[in-house]
Amino acid sequence: MTKLLLDEIFSGSPVLPLGKPFRISGQTTPNSQVTGSGANQIVQTNSDNIGNFCLRFNPVFTKKVDFKIESSDVVCKITIQFGQVFLFSGQSNIEFRLRDSQTYQETLNDFPELTAYYFETPQIEYVDEMGNKTPSNMLPGQWQKITPENCGLMSAVAFYAIAEIQRQNPGLIIGVVDCYKGGTSASSWLPNDVLMKHPRLVERFIKPYKKAIAGKDKADFDEENLAYRASVNQHNKKLEEFLSRNPKVSLSDAKKTVGHTPWPPPMQPTSFLRPGGLFDTMVTQIIPYTFNQMVWYQGENDADNPDVYTELLRTLITTWRSRLYDDSLPVSLIQLPAYEDEPDFAWAKIRQAELKVALNLPYVNLISIIDTGDRHNIHPIDKKQIGLRIGKLLNGPKKTTPIPKIQEWSTERLVIRVPGVTNLIVKGVPEFEILLNGHLDKVIAKVVDNYIIINSDFDEVSYQYQNYTQPTIFDENCLPLAAVKLKKSADQYGLGITD
């Protein structure tokens, strides 16, 4: 008998974009004809040599449609809702659950009216040659309506973002796909065949991985894991003892004294941290789904590799767009918040890379959150402000953080214009750091309307170019000016951005 299964991401109550071409995929008997019908369309395709198929449909402008997928004598029926669909991806701060956020109980007490649904991509870490998955107890993914009972398991950032979109569009059907995993480099989210085309990424990620696992057997990996777990347990014990002796000290300040949880764990062939690992086990689960927009919040775990992050991030966006069959998929990059406990300027360099990519790639926006964060806690628990900001920018006519653009730069002065802003608002001292002939100095800028003026001569100028940011310049909507470093002799992307 013919088999016919739709991919997991089409199970439950799927939401697809209204008015945009889309695909429905699954598995059936190899090399067999598959027919899809619905919304006055009939489309056909043939499955490949292992039985995978993908049906492409034209845009639908009705909010709810029944579809029928047929292969030989087997029929599968699916009801699809149409609205706006958002992909939220990255590492731990976008994974951070609503139930763990500072405002969870407040949200339950005044739960918003939502016609919103979400699909959480199962966090599969490894699949062996026999198809066995790790973790072995992972439940299948399924679309479900967002309710007070299940919202706590969602990304807090994603929840507040779509709550804001829903507030502004009460009749809109919203779909959210969460695809994230904490502690990960962007290299884990790229396929190995793509990484191998970039020599710098091979040197930085592929070769160290191969060196870390070379010549080791299961006993070696088990021994390394035991040692790692022992170090984590020792750290947790020290942290617990310190907090018991100092109950009024915050977790953030406690970690400043005791140190942070040891990370990363030792590398091994089954680790989700391996290059290409999560692309193979997670991203493939959402291909070839269709989205209206994507949000990428990551970079913390690439603080050791800021010099290649521009290339890494640009490659990730172009690769995901290609695999999702959407070269113009809008992507919003989250410019990292304030956080001190990293090597000098590591997060500043990551933010600079995020800004570069946003300026260099079409349909990429930057959402800066440098006015949020915790000095010593890499996982701040207040996610509401961030989520609401993302929701407003995803849904509004203005899609990006205020970004400086050089208007004039001479030996007498630098004039920076901030397009799309009527009036810049200064909160505190508008301080910039300048570099001239190798000497660093600080100057106070003059802010007039949407212009920033610095009357001095220098080779480089930077704003909030440090790990722990304390921004002082905002637009009229309280959005912070993007953190940036500018170099006089460079004119990259029309802004003069330097590494």
Secondary structure, DSSP 8 states (H G I E B T S, - for coil): ---EEE-GGGSSS-EEETTS-EEEEEEESTT-EEEEEETTEEEEEE--TTSEEEEEE----SSEEEEEEEETTEEEEEEEEEEEEEEEEESHHHH-BGGGSTTHHHHHHT-----EEEEE-----EE-TT--EESTT------EE--TTTGGGSBHHHHHHHHHHHHH-TT--EEEEEEE-TT--GGGGS-HHHHTT-HHHIIIIIHHHHHHHTT--HHHHHHHHHHHHHHHHHHHHHHHHHHHH-TTS-HHHHHHHH-----S----TT-TTSTTHHIIIIIHHHTT---SEEEEE--GGGTT-GGGHHHHHHHHHHHHHHHTT-TT--EEEEE--B---SSTTHHHHHHHHHHHHHHHSTTEEEEE-TT-B-SS-SS-S--HHHHHHHHHHHHSS--S----EEEEE-SS-EEEE-TT-S--EE-S--EEEEEETTEEEEEE-EEETTEEEE-S--SEEEES-SSS----EE-TTS-B---EEEETT--GGGTTB--
